[in-house]
């Protein structure tokens, strides 16, 4: 008799599926009646994982090991059986014989279901077909699975179900597990890189009275204890810069931020952002740090600085291109904003080029609209786009030689914005004026405009040193380094519409 994961027919027949689920529950009742309830077991001594057994066969052959994991296949052949157990690191075959584990134990093993959690102790050997296996001397049922896994060879292919039941997706799709493990390694690598640069990791509030630091609409809530309305943070910036004021010269935070916006392949309302701030440097220092970090992380995690995303190779080992926004717009649209001196001229060229703008948009806003329309899609290889207009950069230091522009860059790969960095504005008088301009934008209908933060202004008046700062989209970085097509593919539990709506 052979039992494999093959549940297509039962899943298409609700009555049959109900019968199979009832059988599993009856098996649990029978085990409890026999005093063999698996759920009373509190621990199991695991000595090895599957890959450790396979990778160290020469030293482990004939020696006893203990592994534990999920039963993924079972072939019953009279007095002996084969099964495969899946743990964190992969699958391993186990040989289970009646004469090795005992008559009663073997009878119990034959009743195990695919999906059950088992512990197997035995000796390492190789089968006649050359597969490294474990010859079981003891088999323990550690947890009873009362549901039925998807069919083995097709896995869990329903995308919506994969996101909703990530726990099943991780069991059935090895690539999902690999992606999530790589994500963890990417974040750990970032931390090691920054720690070695003298940065310290900090935590700042998620619930705030003023959700500033970015152009985004916040989620709002109410705090009953203080009878105050609060918002979920949209950025990490303003609190981290307070710490620079306080003398913590190099700080970073990796954490969730929340933006009340739409869902698509690159956006989730809660996502992981990393921001860092370094005193006594500027946006050029942030470019150097970014270039070094984007080489360090893939080299450490993937073993290469060349990555392939959606069939396109991007070489992080080469010097990253650096271009101003004005030059980039000129390169890809043919329009030179250095020759456009008035708002009227900017509006005229926008109409000529089919760029839609709003009455509140100034010359700098229109330059940014040109950039989004004509430039972004071409920025495949690592590129720093520098020197943005002041109108779209309310927290950034102006360029001394050209105050219509600021010392800011956005880092692009694959046509995506991967990071946003400034020479931080530390002039409290200028910052107050910028906040006032943002309040005016909000009054004119821009729901994503910043609001005045009096405590932050007070911090600037205490005095903030010249500072470089940057924010990185960690999820997009993980997408590129794992060749994942959607942000949901690198989030363990992405936001989903409620299933009952």
matplotlib code that plots the C-alpha trace (Angstrom):
import matplotlib.pyplot as plt

x = [0.0, 1.3, 0.0, 1.1, -0.2, -2.9, -6.0, -7.4, -10.4, -11.4, -11.1, -13.5, -16.0, -17.1, -18.9, -15.8, -13.6, -15.8, -15.5, -11.7, -11.6, -13.9, -11.6, -8.7, -10.6, -11.6, -8.0, -7.2, -10.1, -8.8, -5.3, -6.6, -8.6, -5.4, -3.6, -1.4, -2.6, 0.1, -0.8, 0.4, 4.0, 5.9, 9.3, 11.4, 15.2, 16.2, 19.9, 20.1, 18.2, 17.7, 20.5, 23.0, 22.4, 22.9, 25.8, 27.7, 26.9, 30.5, 30.8, 27.2, 26.9, 25.8, 25.4, 22.1, 20.3, 17.0, 15.0, 11.6, 9.2, 6.1, 5.2, 5.0, 4.8, 4.3, 4.7, 3.4, 4.9, 3.8, 6.3, 8.4, 7.6, 9.3, 8.3, 9.6, 9.8, 10.2, 11.9, 13.2, 15.9, 14.4, 13.2, 14.8, 13.7, 13.1, 12.9, 10.4, 10.3, 8.1, 11.0, 13.0, 10.3, 7.9, 4.6, 2.3, 4.4, 4.4, 0.7, 0.4, 2.7, 0.6, -2.3, -0.3, -1.6, 0.2, 0.7, 1.3, 4.3, 6.6, 9.9, 12.2, 15.2, 17.4, 20.7, 22.0, 22.4, 22.1, 19.4, 20.1, 19.1, 21.7, 19.3, 20.6, 18.0, 17.4, 16.6, 14.1, 14.4, 11.8, 8.9, 6.9, 3.7, 4.2, 1.2, -1.9, -2.9, -6.6, -6.7, -5.6, -2.6, -2.8, -1.7, 2.0, 3.2, 1.2, 1.7, -0.5, -1.0, -3.9, -2.2, -4.9, -4.9, -1.1, -1.2, -4.1, -2.7, 1.0, 1.6, 0.4, 2.3, 5.5, 4.9, 4.1, 6.3, 10.0, 10.6, 8.4, 10.4, 13.7, 12.5, 11.5, 14.7, 16.7, 14.6, 15.7, 19.4, 19.2, 18.0, 20.6, 23.3, 22.1, 22.4, 25.9, 27.0, 25.6, 26.8, 30.3, 30.0, 29.4, 25.6, 23.3, 19.8, 17.0, 13.2, 10.8, 7.0, 4.5, 1.6, 2.1, 0.1, 1.7, 2.5, 5.3, 8.4, 6.9, 4.1, 1.4, -2.0, -1.9, -4.1, -5.9, -7.1, -8.3, -6.5, -9.2, -7.0, -6.0, -9.0, -6.8, -6.7, -3.4, -2.0, 0.2, 3.6, 4.2, 7.9, 10.7, 12.4, 11.4, 12.1, 15.4, 16.5, 15.6, 18.1, 20.8, 20.0, 20.5, 24.0, 23.5, 25.6, 24.8, 21.3, 19.1, 15.8, 14.2, 10.5, 7.0, 5.4, 1.8, 0.4, -3.3, -2.9, -3.7, -2.5, -0.4, 2.6, 5.0, 2.7, 1.3, -0.3, 2.2, 5.7, 9.2, 11.3, 14.8, 16.0, 19.4, 21.0, 24.6, 25.9, 28.6, 28.0, 25.8, 23.9, 27.2, 28.1, 24.7, 25.4, 28.7, 27.1, 24.3, 26.7, 28.8, 25.8, 24.1, 27.3, 27.8, 24.4, 23.9, 27.6, 27.0, 23.6, 23.8, 27.5, 27.5, 27.1, 25.3, 21.6, 18.9, 15.4, 12.7, 15.5, 17.4, 20.9, 21.8, 25.5, 26.0, 29.7, 30.1, 30.1, 26.5, 25.5, 24.9, 22.8, 20.8, 17.0, 17.2, 19.8, 17.8, 14.6, 16.6, 18.1, 14.8, 12.3, 14.4, 13.2, 15.9, 14.4, 17.5, 16.0, 12.6, 12.5, 8.8, 5.8, 4.0, 6.8, 6.7, 2.9, 3.2, 5.8, 3.8, 0.7, 2.8, 4.1, 0.8, 1.7, -1.3, -0.8, -2.9, -3.3, -1.4, 1.7, 4.7, 7.7, 9.4, 6.3, 6.0, 9.7, 9.0, 5.9, 8.2, 10.7, 7.9, 6.5, 9.7, 12.6, 11.8, 11.2, 14.7, 16.6, 17.2, 20.9, 21.8, 21.4, 21.4, 19.1, 20.2, 19.2, 15.4, 13.3, 12.7, 8.9, 8.8, 11.5, 10.2, 12.8, 15.9, 18.8, 18.9, 21.9, 23.9, 24.7, 21.1, 18.4, 15.6, 17.0, 18.0, 20.7, 18.6, 18.9, 16.6, 18.2, 16.7, 17.0, 14.7, 12.8, 11.9, 12.7, 14.8, 15.9, 15.4, 18.2, 18.9, 21.4, 19.0, 17.6, 18.8, 17.8, 14.7, 13.6, 13.7, 12.0, 9.2, 8.7, 8.7, 6.1, 3.9, 4.1, 3.1, 0.1, -0.9, -0.6, -2.9, -5.4, -5.4, -6.3, -3.0, -4.0, -0.4, 1.2, 3.2, 1.9, 3.9, 5.6, 6.3, 8.3, 10.5, 11.0, 12.0, 14.6, 16.0, 16.2, 18.2, 20.6, 21.1, 24.6, 25.0, 23.4, 22.9, 19.8, 18.3, 15.3, 15.4, 12.4, 13.4, 10.6, 11.6, 15.2, 14.1, 12.0, 15.1, 17.4, 15.0, 13.6, 10.0, 7.4, 5.2, 5.7, 3.3, 5.8, 8.3, 5.8, 4.9, 1.4, 0.5, -2.7, -5.7, -9.3, -11.5, -12.7, -16.3, -16.6]
y = [0.0, 3.5, 6.8, 10.0, 13.5, 13.5, 15.3, 16.7, 14.4, 14.9, 18.6, 18.6, 16.6, 18.3, 15.2, 13.1, 15.7, 15.9, 12.1, 12.3, 15.1, 13.0, 10.1, 12.2, 13.4, 9.8, 8.8, 11.5, 10.3, 6.7, 7.8, 9.7, 6.7, 4.6, 7.2, 8.3, 11.8, 13.5, 17.0, 16.2, 15.8, 19.0, 18.5, 16.3, 16.0, 17.0, 16.3, 17.0, 18.6, 16.9, 18.8, 18.1, 14.4, 14.6, 16.9, 15.0, 11.4, 10.2, 11.0, 10.1, 6.8, 4.1, 6.6, 7.5, 10.7, 12.2, 14.4, 15.9, 17.4, 17.0, 13.7, 14.5, 11.0, 7.4, 4.1, 1.1, -2.2, -4.9, -5.2, -2.2, 1.3, 4.4, 7.9, 11.4, 14.0, 17.7, 20.0, 23.5, 22.7, 20.1, 16.5, 13.3, 9.7, 7.4, 3.6, 2.3, -1.5, -3.5, -5.5, -2.4, -0.4, -3.1, -4.5, -2.1, 0.9, -0.1, -0.6, 2.9, 4.4, 2.9, 5.0, 8.3, 10.8, 13.1, 16.4, 14.8, 16.1, 13.2, 12.6, 9.8, 8.4, 6.0, 5.3, 6.9, 4.7, 4.7, 2.7, 0.5, 3.4, 5.7, 7.9, 8.9, 7.8, 7.1, 3.6, 4.2, 2.6, 4.8, 6.8, 9.3, 11.2, 14.7, 16.5, 15.3, 17.2, 17.5, 19.2, 17.9, 19.4, 20.3, 17.9, 17.3, 17.8, 20.9, 22.5, 25.4, 27.3, 29.5, 32.9, 34.3, 31.2, 31.2, 34.8, 34.0, 30.7, 31.4, 28.5, 26.1, 27.9, 27.5, 23.8, 23.1, 25.6, 25.4, 28.6, 30.5, 29.3, 30.1, 33.6, 34.3, 32.9, 35.1, 38.1, 37.4, 37.0, 40.3, 42.2, 40.6, 41.5, 45.1, 45.2, 43.8, 46.3, 49.3, 48.1, 47.8, 51.4, 52.6, 53.0, 52.1, 50.6, 52.4, 52.3, 55.2, 55.5, 54.0, 55.9, 59.6, 62.8, 64.2, 61.7, 63.6, 62.9, 61.7, 62.5, 60.0, 59.7, 58.2, 55.7, 57.4, 55.9, 57.1, 56.5, 56.1, 56.6, 60.1, 60.8, 61.8, 61.1, 59.5, 58.3, 55.4, 56.6, 57.0, 57.6, 57.2, 60.5, 63.2, 61.1, 59.8, 63.4, 64.3, 61.7, 63.3, 66.6, 64.6, 63.6, 60.1, 60.7, 57.6, 55.9, 53.6, 51.9, 49.0, 48.9, 48.9, 52.1, 52.5, 54.5, 54.6, 54.0, 51.4, 47.9, 46.8, 44.7, 47.3, 48.7, 47.3, 49.6, 48.4, 47.8, 47.7, 50.9, 51.5, 55.0, 56.0, 59.4, 60.3, 63.6, 65.6, 64.2, 65.1, 63.4, 62.5, 60.5, 58.8, 57.9, 56.3, 54.4, 53.1, 52.0, 50.1, 48.5, 47.4, 45.6, 44.1, 42.6, 40.6, 39.5, 38.2, 36.6, 35.5, 35.3, 37.7, 41.4, 40.5, 39.9, 38.9, 40.2, 39.2, 38.1, 41.4, 41.4, 44.3, 44.7, 46.2, 45.7, 48.6, 52.3, 53.5, 56.2, 59.7, 62.2, 65.3, 65.3, 68.1, 66.3, 63.0, 64.8, 66.4, 63.1, 61.2, 63.9, 66.5, 69.3, 71.3, 72.8, 75.0, 77.0, 77.3, 80.3, 80.8, 78.8, 79.9, 78.4, 75.2, 74.9, 75.5, 72.8, 70.4, 71.0, 70.5, 67.2, 65.9, 66.2, 66.7, 69.1, 70.8, 74.5, 74.3, 72.8, 75.0, 74.7, 72.2, 70.0, 70.0, 69.0, 66.0, 65.1, 65.1, 62.8, 60.4, 60.3, 60.1, 59.0, 56.4, 53.4, 53.8, 53.6, 49.9, 49.8, 51.3, 55.1, 58.0, 60.8, 64.0, 67.6, 67.7, 70.9, 72.5, 72.4, 68.6, 68.4, 70.1, 68.5, 69.0, 71.5, 73.8, 73.8, 76.9, 77.8, 77.2, 77.5, 76.4, 72.9, 70.8, 68.3, 65.2, 62.0, 59.0, 55.7, 53.7, 50.1, 48.3, 51.5, 51.5, 54.0, 52.1, 54.8, 58.5, 60.6, 64.2, 66.6, 67.2, 70.7, 71.9, 75.6, 75.9, 79.1, 77.7, 74.5, 76.5, 78.2, 74.9, 73.5, 76.6, 75.9, 72.4, 73.6, 75.7, 72.7, 70.7, 73.5, 73.4, 69.7, 67.9, 65.2, 63.9, 67.2, 67.5, 69.3, 71.6, 69.7, 72.2, 69.8, 68.9, 72.6, 73.1, 70.3, 72.1, 75.3, 73.4, 72.7, 69.8, 69.3, 69.0, 65.5, 63.1, 60.9, 58.2, 55.9, 52.4, 50.3, 46.9, 45.0, 46.2, 45.3, 41.8, 41.6, 42.4, 40.1, 37.1, 37.7, 38.1, 39.6, 41.2, 42.8, 40.2, 37.5, 38.9, 39.6, 36.7, 38.1, 40.7, 42.8, 41.1, 42.0, 40.3, 37.0, 37.7, 41.0]
z = [0.0, -0.8, 0.7, -1.1, -0.8, -3.4, -2.3, -5.5, -5.6, -2.0, -2.3, -5.2, -3.2, 0.0, 1.3, 0.8, 2.3, 5.3, 5.7, 5.6, 8.2, 10.4, 10.1, 11.3, 14.3, 15.1, 15.0, 17.6, 19.8, 19.6, 20.5, 23.5, 24.5, 24.4, 26.5, 23.5, 23.1, 21.0, 22.3, 25.8, 24.6, 25.5, 23.8, 21.6, 21.5, 18.0, 17.3, 13.6, 10.7, 7.4, 5.6, 8.4, 8.0, 4.2, 4.2, 6.9, 5.8, 5.9, 9.6, 10.5, 8.7, 11.2, 14.0, 15.8, 15.1, 16.0, 13.5, 13.7, 11.2, 9.1, 7.5, 3.7, 2.2, 3.3, 1.4, 3.4, 2.2, 4.6, 7.4, 6.3, 5.1, 3.7, 4.5, 4.0, 6.8, 6.1, 8.6, 8.4, 6.0, 3.7, 3.3, 4.4, 3.8, 6.8, 6.7, 9.2, 9.9, 12.2, 13.6, 14.4, 16.2, 17.5, 16.4, 18.2, 17.3, 13.6, 13.7, 15.1, 12.5, 9.7, 10.9, 10.8, 8.3, 5.8, 7.7, 11.1, 13.0, 13.9, 15.7, 14.4, 16.0, 14.1, 12.4, 9.2, 6.1, 2.3, 0.5, -2.5, -4.8, -3.1, -1.1, 2.3, 4.9, 8.5, 9.7, 12.4, 15.8, 17.4, 15.9, 18.0, 17.0, 18.2, 16.8, 14.9, 11.7, 11.5, 8.1, 4.7, 2.9, -0.9, -3.5, -3.4, -6.9, -7.6, -4.3, -3.1, -6.4, -5.6, -5.0, -2.8, -0.6, -0.4, 1.0, 3.4, 4.6, 4.6, 7.0, 4.4, 1.6, 3.7, 4.0, 0.4, -1.5, -0.8, -2.7, -0.3, 2.6, 0.9, 0.1, 3.7, 5.1, 2.7, 3.8, 7.4, 6.3, 4.3, 7.3, 9.6, 7.0, 7.0, 10.8, 10.7, 8.1, 10.0, 13.4, 12.0, 10.8, 14.4, 14.1, 17.0, 16.5, 18.2, 18.5, 18.1, 18.6, 16.2, 17.6, 17.1, 17.3, 14.1, 11.4, 9.5, 7.6, 4.3, 1.8, 2.7, 4.2, 7.7, 9.5, 12.4, 15.7, 19.1, 22.4, 25.1, 28.1, 27.1, 25.0, 22.1, 18.4, 17.3, 14.0, 13.0, 11.8, 8.1, 8.6, 11.1, 10.3, 12.8, 16.0, 14.7, 14.0, 17.6, 18.6, 16.5, 18.3, 21.6, 20.6, 19.3, 16.2, 14.2, 14.6, 12.6, 12.9, 11.0, 11.6, 10.2, 9.0, 7.9, 4.9, 4.1, 0.4, -2.3, -2.8, -5.8, -6.6, -4.9, -2.2, 1.1, 3.7, 6.3, 5.2, 6.5, 6.3, 7.5, 8.2, 9.4, 10.3, 10.6, 12.0, 10.3, 6.8, 3.8, 1.0, -0.7, 2.4, 2.2, -1.5, -0.5, 2.4, 0.1, -2.6, -0.1, 1.7, -1.6, -2.4, 1.0, 1.5, -1.8, -1.6, 1.9, 1.4, -2.3, -2.8, -5.7, -6.5, -9.8, -9.4, -11.9, -11.6, -14.0, -16.4, -16.3, -14.7, -12.5, -11.6, -8.1, -8.3, -10.8, -9.7, -9.5, -11.9, -10.5, -12.4, -11.4, -11.8, -14.3, -16.4, -16.2, -17.5, -20.2, -21.2, -21.5, -22.4, -24.3, -22.0, -20.1, -17.0, -16.6, -19.5, -18.0, -15.8, -14.9, -13.7, -16.9, -19.0, -17.0, -17.4, -21.2, -21.8, -19.6, -21.7, -24.9, -23.6, -22.3, -18.6, -16.4, -13.4, -10.8, -10.2, -6.9, -8.7, -8.9, -11.3, -9.1, -8.9, -12.7, -13.0, -10.8, -12.9, -15.9, -14.0, -13.1, -16.6, -18.7, -16.5, -13.8, -16.1, -17.7, -14.4, -14.4, -13.3, -9.9, -10.2, -7.8, -9.0, -7.3, -6.6, -6.4, -6.5, -3.1, -3.6, -3.1, -0.4, 2.8, 5.1, 3.0, 3.0, 0.0, -2.4, -1.4, -5.0, -6.2, -3.5, -5.9, -5.5, -2.5, -1.5, -2.0, -4.0, -4.7, -5.4, -8.3, -9.5, -11.9, -12.4, -8.7, -6.0, -3.5, -1.2, -0.5, 1.1, 2.2, 3.6, 6.4, 6.9, 10.3, 10.0, 12.3, 10.7, 7.2, 8.5, 9.9, 6.6, 4.8, 7.2, 6.6, 2.8, 3.5, 5.6, 2.6, 0.3, 2.7, 2.7, -1.1, -1.1, -0.8, 1.8, 1.9, 2.9, 6.1, 9.2, 11.5, 14.3, 17.1, 19.2, 16.2, 15.6, 19.2, 18.8, 15.8, 17.8, 20.5, 17.6, 15.2, 13.6, 9.8, 9.1, 6.3, 6.4, 4.3, 4.2, 2.5, 1.3, 2.8, 1.1, -2.3, -1.6, -0.6, -3.8, -6.0, -4.1, -4.2, -7.7, -6.3, -8.5, -5.9, -2.4, -1.0, -2.0, 0.5, 3.3, 5.5, 6.2, 3.6, 4.0, 2.5, 2.1, 4.7, 3.3, 4.4, 2.6]

ax = plt.figure().add_subplot(projection="3d")
ax.plot(x, y, z, "-o")
ax.set_aspect("equal")
plt.show()
